[in-house]
Amino acid sequence: MKTVRCTCLAILTVISFWAAVSAHAENGALPPDKKPVTAVTETPARQLIVRTFPLNTYAREYDGQWQGIAVASDGNCYFGASSHSDRQGGGFFRYDLRTKELVMIAKDLSRLCGEDPPATVPQGKIHSPIVEANGWLYFATHLGMYNDDGKSQFTGSRVLAYELATGKFRDYGVLRPGYSIYSAIAVDAGRQLLYAVVMPLKREDVMKDGTHIYRLDLRNGSKRDLGVVRPSGTESNFCLWMFVDAAGDCWFTMKNENGSLFRVRAEADRIERWGEALPKGQFGLNRKWVPWPDERNWTWAQALPDHRCLFAMGAYHYNRETATNGFHGDEYLWRFDPTQNIESGAAMKELGYIGPNFLGLALGGDRVYVIQPALGLGANPDLTMPPATYSRLIGAVPKYSLRSVQLQGDRISAIVDHGQIVDQDGRVPIKVEAIAADDERVYMVGQFNVRPGEIGCGRYMEGSKSYQDASYGLFFAVADMTVQGK
């Protein structure tokens, strides 16, 4: 057994060495302004113990969560629980920091909006960011039932608001009938305006129309269509994050727009565009980047107190036909300053390497936390593997770690590995795409494996329109970083 292990290690080392040599030869020498990737500060056997709360005890149909989580000014964490079901809408929850308990605020957002699944297609998800402004939390619903029936019969995404002081909801209604908000929203708190990305679902709308930007007046509920980002024919031309600057201008990017940057001025009703404005994506210096230039967009963005914006451009791809998955795209953390020149590139500042990333990032205090596969990063051999090999490993080893970097002016610290995520009963996550953080805690909603006899997801199978017991359940998790270290 020892001989086999040593042989495998030797083979991996040789593969790693030649992959690194090949990537270096193809990419050429590093530019003078490029600094080497800082190695991970990593303890190989370390675990991050999180406290989990099962969500399938509230509804078996909750099967995932993407974005839709925030720590509010009252200190509590608010989040959605999403469903792809034909009979159950998404839920809305609060983790009470004082009592350390979970509170279900709404079991089904569809019914909160006066709809009645399965007679109507459910409002299946909170896929948007949850944005706080003037004592309210704002978010949008999104379609979860992705089959033809869902796309053709969906009433449309709704903008909802939740008042922290009273627990009262306000439903602003559907912005554009039959369209979904996928997924970005942003709020200009001073002017009390909300911006939203509204995407077509029906094939005929995709072909003859396109993705719109809407502005909603939160005082009186009036809405204005600011126009189509790019007319007709673009499937899934979505936007995940927006940023409102100090002047009230709303900035955003789109998935299929080749790295373009867009702006809607606070006092204007038109969309401005800078083509090829985003940085060129890159893997770590030991791994050749797989260029997907049309998908270069903000997959995470977070406003800073100084009215600049952090962003990342990582990507995650899942192939339904081959059941393979992997991280692609850029592996660096960036900062956008709208007061600097965009054409020259001065508005985009590289802060440093963070590794593979997608939606699972959060800013807590002066640290950016990121959920990553529990495989080596930095100077470890895994980064020298070809992307295809790396993707297969991620799919074969569904274990995730929490890592972080500290903001240090115009740079970031070395990556700190807080350990592989394990809950109090030994469960491990298999997917986490919704996290939030404050100065002391990291919160996450994700799919964890379930043990024999436990309640897991009843996953809706689109083809057969039936339900199947999954080997995982949806859980909310809390990591106390004061106990386990930042």
URTAMO-V426313 format. One record per residue. N is the residue number from 1. PSI is psi in radians with two decimals (NA if undefined). OMEGA is omega in radians with two decimals (* if undefined). D_LAST is the distance of its C-alpha to the last C-alpha in Angstrom with 2 decimals. Layout:
n->N psi->PSI omega->OMEGA d_last->D_LAST
n->N psi->PSI omega->OMEGA d_last->D_LAST
//
This chain:
n->1 psi->-0.70 omega->-3.13 d_last->37.91
n->2 psi->-0.67 omega->-3.13 d_last->36.38
n->3 psi->-0.75 omega->3.12 d_last->38.71
n->4 psi->-0.77 omega->-3.11 d_last->37.70
n->5 psi->-0.77 omega->-3.13 d_last->33.99
n->6 psi->-0.70 omega->3.13 d_last->34.66
n->7 psi->-0.78 omega->3.12 d_last->36.94
n->8 psi->-0.72 omega->-3.13 d_last->34.42
n->9 psi->-0.71 omega->3.13 d_last->31.81
n->10 psi->-0.74 omega->3.14 d_last->34.47
n->11 psi->-0.79 omega->3.13 d_last->35.44
n->12 psi->-0.67 omega->-3.13 d_last->31.92
n->13 psi->-0.75 omega->3.13 d_last->31.55
n->14 psi->-0.79 omega->3.12 d_last->34.87
n->15 psi->-0.78 omega->-3.12 d_last->34.05
n->16 psi->-0.76 omega->-3.10 d_last->30.76
n->17 psi->-0.84 omega->-3.07 d_last->32.65
n->18 psi->-0.54 omega->3.06 d_last->35.46
n->19 psi->-0.71 omega->3.13 d_last->33.30
n->20 psi->-0.76 omega->3.13 d_last->31.42
n->21 psi->-0.77 omega->-3.13 d_last->34.83
n->22 psi->-0.82 omega->-3.13 d_last->36.30
n->23 psi->-0.70 omega->-3.13 d_last->33.53
n->24 psi->-0.70 omega->-3.13 d_last->33.82
n->25 psi->-0.69 omega->-3.11 d_last->37.58
n->26 psi->-0.65 omega->-3.06 d_last->37.60
n->27 psi->-0.30 omega->-3.11 d_last->35.07
n->28 psi->3.13 omega->3.13 d_last->36.52
n->29 psi->2.71 omega->3.13 d_last->34.94
n->30 psi->2.45 omega->3.04 d_last->31.83
n->31 psi->2.70 omega->-3.09 d_last->32.78
n->32 psi->-0.54 omega->-3.09 d_last->32.54
n->33 psi->-0.02 omega->-3.13 d_last->29.79
n->34 psi->2.30 omega->3.08 d_last->27.55
n->35 psi->2.57 omega->3.12 d_last->24.78
n->36 psi->2.63 omega->3.07 d_last->23.76
n->37 psi->2.32 omega->3.11 d_last->20.76
n->38 psi->2.30 omega->-3.11 d_last->17.81
n->39 psi->2.71 omega->3.13 d_last->17.09
n->40 psi->2.39 omega->2.97 d_last->14.04
n->41 psi->1.76 omega->-2.88 d_last->11.85
n->42 psi->2.36 omega->2.99 d_last->12.64
n->43 psi->1.89 omega->-2.92 d_last->13.48
n->44 psi->-0.72 omega->-3.02 d_last->16.47
n->45 psi->0.15 omega->-3.03 d_last->16.86
n->46 psi->2.51 omega->3.05 d_last->13.37
n->47 psi->2.56 omega->3.01 d_last->13.23
n->48 psi->1.91 omega->-3.11 d_last->10.98
n->49 psi->2.13 omega->3.12 d_last->13.30
n->50 psi->2.65 omega->3.04 d_last->14.01
n->51 psi->2.14 omega->-3.10 d_last->16.89
n->52 psi->2.73 omega->3.07 d_last->19.57
n->53 psi->2.11 omega->-3.13 d_last->22.68
n->54 psi->2.40 omega->3.12 d_last->25.70
n->55 psi->-0.29 omega->3.13 d_last->27.34
n->56 psi->-0.14 omega->2.99 d_last->30.50
n->57 psi->-0.34 omega->3.07 d_last->31.83
n->58 psi->-0.71 omega->3.10 d_last->32.48
n->59 psi->2.16 omega->-3.14 d_last->33.98
n->60 psi->-0.44 omega->-3.03 d_last->34.45
n->61 psi->-0.25 omega->3.05 d_last->34.69
n->62 psi->2.12 omega->-3.03 d_last->31.07
n->63 psi->0.07 omega->3.11 d_last->29.96
n->64 psi->3.00 omega->3.05 d_last->27.05
n->65 psi->2.35 omega->-3.13 d_last->25.07
n->66 psi->2.12 omega->-3.01 d_last->24.48
n->67 psi->-2.63 omega->3.02 d_last->22.88
n->68 psi->0.83 omega->3.08 d_last->24.04
n->69 psi->2.47 omega->-3.12 d_last->20.91
n->70 psi->2.59 omega->2.96 d_last->19.61
n->71 psi->2.13 omega->-3.07 d_last->18.05
n->72 psi->3.02 omega->-3.11 d_last->21.05
n->73 psi->-0.29 omega->3.07 d_last->21.79
n->74 psi->0.04 omega->3.11 d_last->22.73
n->75 psi->-0.16 omega->-3.12 d_last->19.13
n->76 psi->2.77 omega->3.10 d_last->20.17
n->77 psi->2.25 omega->-3.14 d_last->19.36
n->78 psi->2.46 omega->-3.07 d_last->22.54
n->79 psi->2.86 omega->3.08 d_last->23.24
n->80 psi->2.81 omega->2.98 d_last->26.16
n->81 psi->2.05 omega->-2.94 d_last->27.40
n->82 psi->2.83 omega->-3.09 d_last->29.76
n->83 psi->2.48 omega->3.02 d_last->32.92
n->84 psi->0.27 omega->-3.01 d_last->35.39
n->85 psi->2.82 omega->3.02 d_last->38.06
n->86 psi->0.03 omega->-3.06 d_last->41.57
n->87 psi->-0.08 omega->-3.06 d_last->41.57
n->88 psi->2.21 omega->3.05 d_last->38.13
n->89 psi->3.04 omega->3.11 d_last->36.24
n->90 psi->2.75 omega->3.12 d_last->32.52
n->91 psi->2.96 omega->-3.13 d_last->30.95
n->92 psi->2.23 omega->-2.99 d_last->28.81
n->93 psi->2.82 omega->3.02 d_last->26.37
n->94 psi->2.31 omega->2.94 d_last->24.25
n->95 psi->2.04 omega->-3.09 d_last->21.41
n->96 psi->1.99 omega->-3.07 d_last->22.21
n->97 psi->-0.55 omega->-3.09 d_last->19.24
n->98 psi->-0.82 omega->-3.09 d_last->21.70
n->99 psi->-0.22 omega->-3.09 d_last->23.41
n->100 psi->0.58 omega->-3.13 d_last->20.63
n->101 psi->2.82 omega->-3.14 d_last->23.42
n->102 psi->2.44 omega->3.12 d_last->24.46
n->103 psi->2.18 omega->3.04 d_last->27.45
n->104 psi->2.06 omega->3.13 d_last->29.66
n->105 psi->-0.74 omega->3.11 d_last->31.01
n->106 psi->2.19 omega->-3.14 d_last->33.21
n->107 psi->-0.61 omega->-3.08 d_last->34.05
n->108 psi->1.92 omega->-3.12 d_last->35.97
n->109 psi->-0.44 omega->3.11 d_last->35.70
n->110 psi->-0.84 omega->-3.12 d_last->39.11
n->111 psi->-0.56 omega->3.05 d_last->40.85
n->112 psi->-0.56 omega->-3.13 d_last->39.04
n->113 psi->0.12 omega->3.11 d_last->40.71
n->114 psi->0.21 omega->3.09 d_last->44.09
n->115 psi->2.88 omega->-2.94 d_last->44.11
n->116 psi->1.38 omega->3.06 d_last->45.07
n->117 psi->2.54 omega->0.07 d_last->43.77
n->118 psi->0.13 omega->3.09 d_last->45.38
n->119 psi->-0.52 omega->3.03 d_last->48.21
n->120 psi->2.71 omega->3.09 d_last->45.87
n->121 psi->2.26 omega->-3.04 d_last->43.09
n->122 psi->2.64 omega->2.88 d_last->39.81
n->123 psi->1.53 omega->-2.83 d_last->37.22
n->124 psi->-0.39 omega->-2.99 d_last->34.88
n->125 psi->2.71 omega->2.70 d_last->31.51
n->126 psi->1.70 omega->-3.12 d_last->29.22
n->127 psi->-0.21 omega->-3.14 d_last->28.24
n->128 psi->2.86 omega->2.88 d_last->27.80
n->129 psi->2.70 omega->2.97 d_last->24.80
n->130 psi->2.09 omega->-2.99 d_last->24.88
n->131 psi->2.25 omega->3.10 d_last->25.49
n->132 psi->2.38 omega->3.06 d_last->25.77
n->133 psi->2.24 omega->3.03 d_last->28.58
n->134 psi->0.71 omega->3.06 d_last->30.78
n->135 psi->0.08 omega->-3.14 d_last->29.73
n->136 psi->2.62 omega->2.94 d_last->30.13
n->137 psi->2.25 omega->-3.13 d_last->28.05
n->138 psi->2.42 omega->3.08 d_last->29.84
n->139 psi->2.99 omega->-3.12 d_last->29.73
n->140 psi->2.63 omega->3.05 d_last->32.28
n->141 psi->2.90 omega->-3.13 d_last->33.60
n->142 psi->2.62 omega->3.07 d_last->34.31
n->143 psi->2.39 omega->3.03 d_last->36.72
n->144 psi->-0.43 omega->-3.10 d_last->35.49
n->145 psi->1.68 omega->-2.91 d_last->38.88
n->146 psi->0.05 omega->-3.14 d_last->39.31
n->147 psi->3.13 omega->-3.06 d_last->42.79
n->148 psi->-0.67 omega->3.12 d_last->45.95
n->149 psi->-0.76 omega->-3.14 d_last->46.73
n->150 psi->-0.82 omega->-3.10 d_last->43.37
n->151 psi->-0.60 omega->-3.07 d_last->43.62
n->152 psi->-0.42 omega->-3.04 d_last->47.24
n->153 psi->-0.04 omega->-3.12 d_last->47.08
n->154 psi->2.31 omega->-3.11 d_last->43.76
n->155 psi->-0.50 omega->-3.12 d_last->44.54
n->156 psi->2.64 omega->3.13 d_last->41.70
n->157 psi->2.60 omega->-3.12 d_last->38.17
n->158 psi->2.60 omega->3.01 d_last->37.82
n->159 psi->2.20 omega->-3.12 d_last->35.69
n->160 psi->2.67 omega->3.08 d_last->34.48
n->161 psi->2.51 omega->-3.13 d_last->33.08
n->162 psi->2.12 omega->-3.11 d_last->31.65
n->163 psi->2.13 omega->-3.05 d_last->32.03
n->164 psi->-0.68 omega->-3.04 d_last->29.19
n->165 psi->-0.57 omega->-3.01 d_last->31.55
n->166 psi->-0.32 omega->-3.04 d_last->34.26
n->167 psi->0.27 omega->-3.12 d_last->32.97
n->168 psi->2.45 omega->3.06 d_last->35.81
n->169 psi->2.66 omega->2.92 d_last->35.86
n->170 psi->2.26 omega->-3.14 d_last->37.79
n->171 psi->1.98 omega->3.13 d_last->38.99
n->172 psi->-0.04 omega->3.05 d_last->39.90
n->173 psi->-3.00 omega->-3.11 d_last->41.57
n->174 psi->2.26 omega->3.11 d_last->41.92
n->175 psi->-0.73 omega->3.14 d_last->41.65
n->176 psi->1.99 omega->-3.03 d_last->43.80
n->177 psi->2.33 omega->3.10 d_last->45.61
n->178 psi->-0.10 omega->-3.14 d_last->44.74
n->179 psi->2.77 omega->-3.13 d_last->41.79
n->180 psi->2.54 omega->3.06 d_last->38.09
n->181 psi->1.80 omega->-3.05 d_last->35.18
n->182 psi->1.70 omega->-0.14 d_last->33.09
n->183 psi->-0.09 omega->-2.98 d_last->30.66
n->184 psi->2.45 omega->2.85 d_last->29.57
n->185 psi->2.76 omega->3.04 d_last->30.26
n->186 psi->2.68 omega->-3.08 d_last->29.43
n->187 psi->2.27 omega->2.93 d_last->30.62
n->188 psi->1.71 omega->-3.00 d_last->32.23
n->189 psi->-0.65 omega->-3.11 d_last->31.63
n->190 psi->-0.75 omega->-3.13 d_last->34.21
n->191 psi->-0.10 omega->-3.12 d_last->37.00
n->192 psi->0.93 omega->3.11 d_last->35.92
n->193 psi->2.45 omega->3.08 d_last->36.24
n->194 psi->2.37 omega->3.07 d_last->34.44
n->195 psi->2.52 omega->-3.12 d_last->34.55
n->196 psi->2.59 omega->3.09 d_last->34.57
n->197 psi->2.08 omega->-3.00 d_last->35.24
n->198 psi->2.04 omega->-2.95 d_last->38.13
n->199 psi->2.43 omega->3.10 d_last->39.05
n->200 psi->2.66 omega->3.12 d_last->42.31
n->201 psi->-0.79 omega->-3.14 d_last->42.48
n->202 psi->2.52 omega->-3.09 d_last->46.18
n->203 psi->-0.73 omega->-3.11 d_last->47.62
n->204 psi->-0.58 omega->3.09 d_last->50.28
n->205 psi->-0.64 omega->3.09 d_last->47.79
n->206 psi->-0.75 omega->-3.04 d_last->45.68
n->207 psi->-0.61 omega->-3.05 d_last->48.86
n->208 psi->-0.21 omega->-3.05 d_last->50.49
n->209 psi->-2.20 omega->-3.12 d_last->47.60
n->210 psi->-2.96 omega->-3.12 d_last->43.90
n->211 psi->2.26 omega->-3.09 d_last->40.53
n->212 psi->2.74 omega->2.95 d_last->40.91
n->213 psi->2.22 omega->3.13 d_last->38.82
n->214 psi->2.59 omega->3.00 d_last->39.53
n->215 psi->2.20 omega->-3.09 d_last->39.06
n->216 psi->2.22 omega->3.06 d_last->39.20
n->217 psi->1.98 omega->-3.04 d_last->40.18
n->218 psi->-0.23 omega->3.13 d_last->38.14
n->219 psi->-0.75 omega->-3.05 d_last->40.77
n->220 psi->-0.04 omega->3.09 d_last->43.75
n->221 psi->0.06 omega->3.13 d_last->42.54
n->222 psi->2.59 omega->-3.08 d_last->44.57
n->223 psi->2.63 omega->3.13 d_last->43.34
n->224 psi->2.27 omega->3.06 d_last->44.21
n->225 psi->2.01 omega->-3.10 d_last->44.15
n->226 psi->-0.05 omega->3.05 d_last->43.12
n->227 psi->3.07 omega->-3.11 d_last->44.35
n->228 psi->2.36 omega->3.12 d_last->43.55
n->229 psi->-0.84 omega->3.03 d_last->41.01
n->230 psi->2.20 omega->-3.02 d_last->43.20
n->231 psi->2.40 omega->2.83 d_last->46.37
n->232 psi->2.54 omega->2.89 d_last->47.10
n->233 psi->0.00 omega->-3.07 d_last->46.51
n->234 psi->1.93 omega->3.08 d_last->42.75
n->235 psi->2.42 omega->3.00 d_last->41.07
n->236 psi->0.75 omega->3.07 d_last->37.51
n->237 psi->1.38 omega->-2.97 d_last->37.27
n->238 psi->3.02 omega->3.11 d_last->34.19
n->239 psi->2.28 omega->-3.06 d_last->31.40
n->240 psi->-0.51 omega->-3.06 d_last->27.88
n->241 psi->2.58 omega->3.02 d_last->26.53
n->242 psi->2.87 omega->-3.14 d_last->28.20
n->243 psi->2.20 omega->3.07 d_last->27.31
n->244 psi->2.15 omega->-3.07 d_last->29.40
n->245 psi->-3.04 omega->-3.06 d_last->29.48
n->246 psi->-0.48 omega->3.13 d_last->30.63
n->247 psi->-0.08 omega->-3.09 d_last->34.23
n->248 psi->0.11 omega->3.10 d_last->33.92
n->249 psi->2.45 omega->-3.12 d_last->34.43
n->250 psi->2.14 omega->-3.13 d_last->32.90
n->251 psi->2.54 omega->3.12 d_last->31.60
n->252 psi->2.91 omega->3.06 d_last->31.11
n->253 psi->2.93 omega->-3.14 d_last->31.61
n->254 psi->2.63 omega->-3.06 d_last->33.41
n->255 psi->-0.82 omega->-3.01 d_last->33.02
n->256 psi->0.71 omega->-3.08 d_last->36.52
n->257 psi->0.43 omega->2.94 d_last->37.14
n->258 psi->0.77 omega->3.06 d_last->36.45
n->259 psi->0.34 omega->3.13 d_last->33.60
n->260 psi->2.66 omega->3.06 d_last->35.38
n->261 psi->2.41 omega->-3.08 d_last->33.88
n->262 psi->2.68 omega->3.08 d_last->35.56
n->263 psi->2.46 omega->2.90 d_last->35.97
n->264 psi->2.04 omega->3.13 d_last->37.79
n->265 psi->2.61 omega->-3.10 d_last->38.69
n->266 psi->-0.59 omega->-3.06 d_last->38.45
n->267 psi->0.31 omega->-3.11 d_last->42.19
n->268 psi->2.81 omega->-3.12 d_last->43.38
n->269 psi->0.61 omega->3.13 d_last->44.09
n->270 psi->2.78 omega->-3.10 d_last->43.67
n->271 psi->2.17 omega->3.08 d_last->41.04
n->272 psi->2.67 omega->-3.03 d_last->40.56
n->273 psi->2.39 omega->2.96 d_last->39.43
n->274 psi->1.95 omega->-3.14 d_last->38.23
n->275 psi->2.53 omega->3.10 d_last->38.82
n->276 psi->0.67 omega->-3.08 d_last->36.56
n->277 psi->-0.47 omega->-3.09 d_last->34.18
n->278 psi->2.66 omega->3.13 d_last->30.87
n->279 psi->2.71 omega->3.04 d_last->29.67
n->280 psi->2.30 omega->-3.10 d_last->30.87
n->281 psi->2.67 omega->3.11 d_last->28.35
n->282 psi->2.54 omega->2.97 d_last->27.24
n->283 psi->-3.09 omega->2.99 d_last->25.44
n->284 psi->2.81 omega->-2.99 d_last->23.58
n->285 psi->-0.30 omega->3.12 d_last->26.07
n->286 psi->0.09 omega->-3.06 d_last->27.05
n->287 psi->2.21 omega->-3.07 d_last->27.87
n->288 psi->2.35 omega->-3.14 d_last->30.72
n->289 psi->2.44 omega->3.04 d_last->30.09
n->290 psi->1.85 omega->-2.98 d_last->32.15
n->291 psi->2.10 omega->2.94 d_last->33.53
n->292 psi->1.22 omega->-2.95 d_last->33.71
n->293 psi->-0.53 omega->-3.13 d_last->34.65
n->294 psi->-0.33 omega->-3.11 d_last->35.93
n->295 psi->0.21 omega->3.13 d_last->32.56
n->296 psi->1.85 omega->-3.08 d_last->30.65
n->297 psi->2.96 omega->3.10 d_last->29.06
n->298 psi->1.92 omega->3.00 d_last->25.93
n->299 psi->-0.09 omega->2.93 d_last->24.22
n->300 psi->2.42 omega->3.08 d_last->21.32
n->301 psi->2.49 omega->-3.10 d_last->21.65
n->302 psi->2.14 omega->3.10 d_last->19.93
n->303 psi->2.51 omega->3.07 d_last->21.67
n->304 psi->2.78 omega->-3.13 d_last->20.16
n->305 psi->-0.43 omega->3.14 d_last->21.37
n->306 psi->0.23 omega->3.06 d_last->23.65
n->307 psi->0.28 omega->2.89 d_last->25.43
n->308 psi->-3.13 omega->-2.99 d_last->24.28
n->309 psi->2.25 omega->2.97 d_last->22.66
n->310 psi->2.56 omega->3.02 d_last->19.95
n->311 psi->2.76 omega->3.04 d_last->21.30
n->312 psi->2.75 omega->-3.05 d_last->21.15
n->313 psi->0.49 omega->3.09 d_last->24.23
n->314 psi->2.90 omega->-3.13 d_last->23.32
n->315 psi->2.60 omega->3.10 d_last->25.79
n->316 psi->2.29 omega->-3.07 d_last->26.23
n->317 psi->2.31 omega->3.05 d_last->29.76
n->318 psi->2.21 omega->3.13 d_last->31.40
n->319 psi->1.92 omega->-3.09 d_last->35.04
n->320 psi->-0.58 omega->-3.07 d_last->36.83
n->321 psi->-0.69 omega->-3.09 d_last->39.82
n->322 psi->-0.13 omega->-3.12 d_last->38.12
n->323 psi->0.59 omega->3.07 d_last->35.06
n->324 psi->2.72 omega->-3.13 d_last->32.89
n->325 psi->2.91 omega->3.12 d_last->29.68
n->326 psi->2.86 omega->3.10 d_last->27.26
n->327 psi->2.39 omega->3.13 d_last->25.05
n->328 psi->3.03 omega->3.01 d_last->27.07
n->329 psi->-2.86 omega->-2.97 d_last->26.98
n->330 psi->2.56 omega->-3.10 d_last->24.74
n->331 psi->0.47 omega->-3.11 d_last->21.34
n->332 psi->2.79 omega->3.04 d_last->20.35
n->333 psi->2.39 omega->-3.06 d_last->18.73
n->334 psi->2.86 omega->3.04 d_last->21.40
n->335 psi->2.33 omega->3.13 d_last->22.27
n->336 psi->2.24 omega->3.10 d_last->25.61
n->337 psi->1.83 omega->-3.05 d_last->27.54
n->338 psi->-0.17 omega->3.11 d_last->30.73
n->339 psi->-0.17 omega->-3.13 d_last->32.43
n->340 psi->2.90 omega->-3.06 d_last->32.63
n->341 psi->2.20 omega->-3.12 d_last->35.24
n->342 psi->-0.74 omega->-3.08 d_last->34.65
n->343 psi->-0.65 omega->-3.10 d_last->37.59
n->344 psi->-0.21 omega->-3.09 d_last->36.51
n->345 psi->-0.05 omega->-3.09 d_last->32.93
n->346 psi->-0.39 omega->-3.11 d_last->31.64
n->347 psi->-0.30 omega->-3.10 d_last->30.02
n->348 psi->2.04 omega->-3.09 d_last->27.57
n->349 psi->2.13 omega->3.06 d_last->25.01
n->350 psi->2.20 omega->-3.14 d_last->23.03
n->351 psi->-0.47 omega->3.12 d_last->19.51
n->352 psi->3.09 omega->-3.04 d_last->18.62
n->353 psi->2.33 omega->3.08 d_last->18.16
n->354 psi->-0.20 omega->3.13 d_last->15.77
n->355 psi->-3.08 omega->-3.12 d_last->17.97
n->356 psi->2.43 omega->-3.09 d_last->19.93
n->357 psi->2.79 omega->3.01 d_last->19.26
n->358 psi->-2.01 omega->-3.11 d_last->21.30
n->359 psi->-0.27 omega->-3.00 d_last->20.72
n->360 psi->1.04 omega->3.05 d_last->17.31
n->361 psi->2.67 omega->3.10 d_last->15.23
n->362 psi->2.55 omega->3.05 d_last->13.75
n->363 psi->2.17 omega->3.08 d_last->12.77
n->364 psi->1.92 omega->-3.04 d_last->10.47
n->365 psi->-2.15 omega->3.12 d_last->10.81
n->366 psi->0.34 omega->-3.14 d_last->10.62
n->367 psi->2.48 omega->2.99 d_last->8.57
n->368 psi->2.08 omega->3.13 d_last->10.73
n->369 psi->2.55 omega->3.14 d_last->9.84
n->370 psi->2.36 omega->3.03 d_last->12.69
n->371 psi->2.21 omega->-3.11 d_last->14.39
n->372 psi->2.74 omega->3.04 d_last->16.28
n->373 psi->2.53 omega->-3.11 d_last->18.80
n->374 psi->0.97 omega->3.04 d_last->17.69
n->375 psi->2.78 omega->-3.08 d_last->19.73
n->376 psi->2.62 omega->3.08 d_last->19.05
n->377 psi->-3.02 omega->3.02 d_last->18.29
n->378 psi->-2.11 omega->-3.08 d_last->18.71
n->379 psi->-0.04 omega->-3.11 d_last->21.12
n->380 psi->2.73 omega->-3.00 d_last->21.60
n->381 psi->-0.45 omega->-3.01 d_last->25.10
n->382 psi->-0.56 omega->-3.10 d_last->24.39
n->383 psi->-0.32 omega->-3.13 d_last->24.15
n->384 psi->-0.04 omega->3.13 d_last->27.69
n->385 psi->2.58 omega->3.02 d_last->29.15
n->386 psi->2.59 omega->-3.11 d_last->31.50
n->387 psi->-0.64 omega->-3.12 d_last->30.09
n->388 psi->-0.74 omega->3.12 d_last->32.48
n->389 psi->-0.75 omega->-3.14 d_last->31.28
n->390 psi->-0.75 omega->3.14 d_last->27.62
n->391 psi->-0.71 omega->3.14 d_last->28.51
n->392 psi->-0.67 omega->3.13 d_last->30.40
n->393 psi->-0.73 omega->3.12 d_last->27.58
n->394 psi->-0.74 omega->3.13 d_last->25.21
n->395 psi->-0.56 omega->-3.06 d_last->28.00
n->396 psi->-0.37 omega->-3.09 d_last->28.73
n->397 psi->1.42 omega->-3.07 d_last->25.23
n->398 psi->1.14 omega->3.10 d_last->23.81
n->399 psi->2.47 omega->-3.06 d_last->20.34
n->400 psi->2.57 omega->3.10 d_last->17.15
n->401 psi->2.77 omega->3.00 d_last->13.57
n->402 psi->2.20 omega->3.10 d_last->10.49
n->403 psi->2.87 omega->-3.13 d_last->9.34
n->404 psi->2.81 omega->2.98 d_last->8.09
n->405 psi->2.67 omega->3.11 d_last->9.48
n->406 psi->2.37 omega->3.08 d_last->9.47
n->407 psi->2.24 omega->-3.10 d_last->12.94
n->408 psi->1.28 omega->-3.11 d_last->14.97
n->409 psi->-2.08 omega->-3.12 d_last->18.47
n->410 psi->0.15 omega->3.10 d_last->20.45
n->411 psi->3.10 omega->3.02 d_last->18.00
n->412 psi->2.84 omega->-3.14 d_last->14.48
n->413 psi->3.07 omega->2.94 d_last->12.29
n->414 psi->2.68 omega->3.11 d_last->12.52
n->415 psi->2.31 omega->3.04 d_last->11.04
n->416 psi->2.20 omega->3.11 d_last->8.04
n->417 psi->1.97 omega->-3.13 d_last->9.26
n->418 psi->-0.11 omega->3.05 d_last->7.36
n->419 psi->2.89 omega->3.08 d_last->10.99
n->420 psi->2.38 omega->-3.08 d_last->14.15
n->421 psi->2.15 omega->3.10 d_last->14.32
n->422 psi->2.40 omega->-3.14 d_last->16.72
n->423 psi->-3.12 omega->-3.02 d_last->17.87
n->424 psi->-0.32 omega->3.14 d_last->19.26
n->425 psi->0.22 omega->3.08 d_last->22.61
n->426 psi->0.07 omega->3.09 d_last->21.77
n->427 psi->2.66 omega->3.09 d_last->22.14
n->428 psi->2.60 omega->3.12 d_last->20.41
n->429 psi->2.58 omega->3.03 d_last->20.35
n->430 psi->-0.22 omega->3.01 d_last->22.99
n->431 psi->2.28 omega->3.06 d_last->22.23
n->432 psi->1.98 omega->3.14 d_last->19.61
n->433 psi->0.34 omega->3.10 d_last->20.64
n->434 psi->1.89 omega->3.09 d_last->19.50
n->435 psi->2.70 omega->3.07 d_last->15.96
n->436 psi->2.85 omega->-3.08 d_last->14.82
n->437 psi->2.71 omega->2.92 d_last->11.83
n->438 psi->-2.80 omega->-3.09 d_last->11.66
n->439 psi->-0.39 omega->-2.99 d_last->9.53
n->440 psi->-0.28 omega->-3.03 d_last->8.39
n->441 psi->2.71 omega->2.98 d_last->9.45
n->442 psi->2.28 omega->-3.13 d_last->10.32
n->443 psi->2.56 omega->3.13 d_last->14.05
n->444 psi->2.64 omega->3.00 d_last->16.27
n->445 psi->2.20 omega->-3.10 d_last->20.00
n->446 psi->3.09 omega->3.12 d_last->21.39
n->447 psi->2.11 omega->3.06 d_last->23.94
n->448 psi->2.61 omega->3.07 d_last->23.24
n->449 psi->2.58 omega->3.09 d_last->25.93
n->450 psi->2.62 omega->-3.14 d_last->28.13
n->451 psi->2.84 omega->3.14 d_last->29.74
n->452 psi->2.30 omega->3.12 d_last->33.54
n->453 psi->-0.16 omega->-3.13 d_last->35.05
n->454 psi->2.71 omega->3.10 d_last->32.15
n->455 psi->2.18 omega->3.07 d_last->32.73
n->456 psi->-2.87 omega->3.14 d_last->31.42
n->457 psi->2.50 omega->2.87 d_last->32.32
n->458 psi->1.58 omega->-2.97 d_last->35.97
n->459 psi->2.30 omega->3.13 d_last->35.69
n->460 psi->2.18 omega->3.13 d_last->38.51
n->461 psi->1.95 omega->-2.99 d_last->40.39
n->462 psi->-0.72 omega->-3.07 d_last->41.89
n->463 psi->-0.85 omega->-3.09 d_last->44.76
n->464 psi->-0.13 omega->-3.08 d_last->46.20
n->465 psi->0.74 omega->3.13 d_last->44.98
n->466 psi->3.10 omega->-3.10 d_last->43.97
n->467 psi->2.51 omega->-3.10 d_last->40.89
n->468 psi->2.35 omega->3.09 d_last->39.31
n->469 psi->2.21 omega->3.13 d_last->36.97
n->470 psi->2.80 omega->3.12 d_last->33.73
n->471 psi->0.13 omega->3.14 d_last->31.71
n->472 psi->2.89 omega->3.04 d_last->28.60
n->473 psi->2.92 omega->3.09 d_last->27.82
n->474 psi->2.28 omega->-3.07 d_last->25.80
n->475 psi->2.60 omega->2.90 d_last->22.86
n->476 psi->2.44 omega->-3.06 d_last->20.39
n->477 psi->2.56 omega->3.11 d_last->16.96
n->478 psi->2.26 omega->3.04 d_last->14.13
n->479 psi->2.08 omega->3.11 d_last->10.63
n->480 psi->1.83 omega->-3.06 d_last->9.38
n->481 psi->-0.27 omega->3.09 d_last->5.60
n->482 psi->-0.49 omega->3.12 d_last->6.98
n->483 psi->-0.69 omega->-3.00 d_last->8.81
n->484 psi->-0.04 omega->3.02 d_last->6.99
n->485 psi->2.45 omega->3.09 d_last->3.79
n->486 psi->NA omega->* d_last->0.00
//
